Amino acid sequence: MLTWEEFEKTEMRVGTIIEVNDFPEARKPAYQLTIDFGEAIGIRKSSAQITKRYTKENLTGRQIIAVVNFPKKQIGKFMSECLVLGAVGQEGDVVLLSPDFKVENGLRIA
């Protein structure tokens, strides 16, 4: 069990996907995402195995939730700078977490 203080250290923020590219070097099908988290945090990159449910076209402009204070992670030649959050089904398909309404990029999830 986590303590409340431990949970509060996790910075989950709202961001808008501004660019989506194929990631052919990934072991499992994935996209490379460029995400805008607003002025204070800026632009971050992430890879996400979300190709079963999402196309590049329907991801661009979509707001998502991501953890922005994990260490960067090297994935092949790509450096992932945040962790996009989603619910993972039994078949490994991911449904992205997102706000119900458009909100300001960078808002913290509490």
C-alpha positions in Angstrom: 0.0 0.0 0.0 1.2 3.5 -0.9 1.0 6.3 1.6 -0.8 9.5 0.6 2.5 11.3 0.6 4.0 8.7 -1.8 1.0 9.1 -4.2 1.3 12.9 -4.2 4.8 12.6 -5.6 3.4 11.2 -8.9 2.7 14.1 -11.3 -0.1 13.2 -13.6 -0.8 16.0 -16.1 -3.1 16.8 -19.0 -1.4 17.2 -22.4 -2.5 17.5 -26.0 -0.9 15.2 -28.6 0.5 17.5 -31.3 2.3 14.9 -33.5 2.1 11.2 -34.0 4.7 9.1 -35.9 5.0 5.4 -36.6 7.6 3.6 -34.5 8.8 0.7 -36.8 11.8 0.0 -34.6 9.6 -0.9 -31.6 9.3 -4.6 -30.6 5.5 -4.3 -30.4 3.4 -2.0 -32.6 3.7 1.5 -31.2 3.5 5.2 -32.1 5.9 8.0 -31.1 3.9 10.8 -29.6 4.8 14.5 -29.2 2.7 16.0 -26.4 2.2 19.6 -25.3 1.9 20.0 -21.5 1.7 23.8 -21.5 4.2 26.5 -20.7 5.4 25.3 -17.3 6.3 21.7 -18.5 6.6 22.1 -22.2 6.8 19.6 -25.0 7.5 15.9 -24.1 7.9 12.8 -26.2 6.5 9.3 -25.4 6.1 6.0 -27.2 2.8 4.2 -26.7 1.5 0.7 -27.8 -1.9 2.0 -28.8 -2.1 1.0 -32.4 -5.0 -1.5 -31.9 -7.6 1.2 -31.1 -6.1 4.5 -32.4 -5.0 5.8 -35.7 -2.4 8.6 -36.1 -5.2 10.9 -37.4 -7.6 10.4 -34.4 -4.7 10.9 -31.9 -3.6 14.3 -33.1 -5.3 17.0 -31.1 -6.5 14.6 -28.4 -5.9 15.4 -24.8 -4.4 12.6 -22.6 -3.2 12.0 -19.1 0.5 11.2 -18.5 3.0 10.9 -15.7 5.6 13.6 -16.3 8.1 13.1 -13.4 9.5 9.6 -14.2 13.1 9.4 -15.4 13.5 9.4 -19.2 13.6 5.9 -20.7 15.6 4.9 -23.8 13.5 2.8 -26.2 15.7 1.8 -29.1 16.9 5.1 -30.6 13.9 7.0 -29.1 14.0 8.7 -25.7 10.6 8.6 -23.9 10.1 11.5 -21.6 6.8 10.8 -20.0 4.4 7.8 -19.5 1.0 8.1 -21.2 -1.7 6.4 -19.1 -4.4 4.0 -20.3 -6.5 1.0 -19.2 -5.1 -2.2 -20.6 -7.6 -4.9 -21.7 -7.0 -8.7 -21.7 -6.0 -8.6 -25.3 -3.3 -6.0 -24.6 -5.3 -3.2 -26.2 -5.0 0.2 -24.4 -7.8 2.8 -23.9 -6.2 6.1 -23.2 -7.2 8.1 -20.1 -8.4 11.6 -21.0 -10.5 14.4 -19.5 -14.2 14.5 -20.4 -13.9 18.2 -21.4 -11.1 20.2 -23.0 -8.9 21.7 -20.3 -5.7 23.7 -20.0 -2.6 21.7 -20.9 -0.4 21.0 -17.8 -3.3 20.8 -15.3 -2.4 18.3 -12.5 -4.6 15.3 -11.9 -5.5 15.1 -8.2 
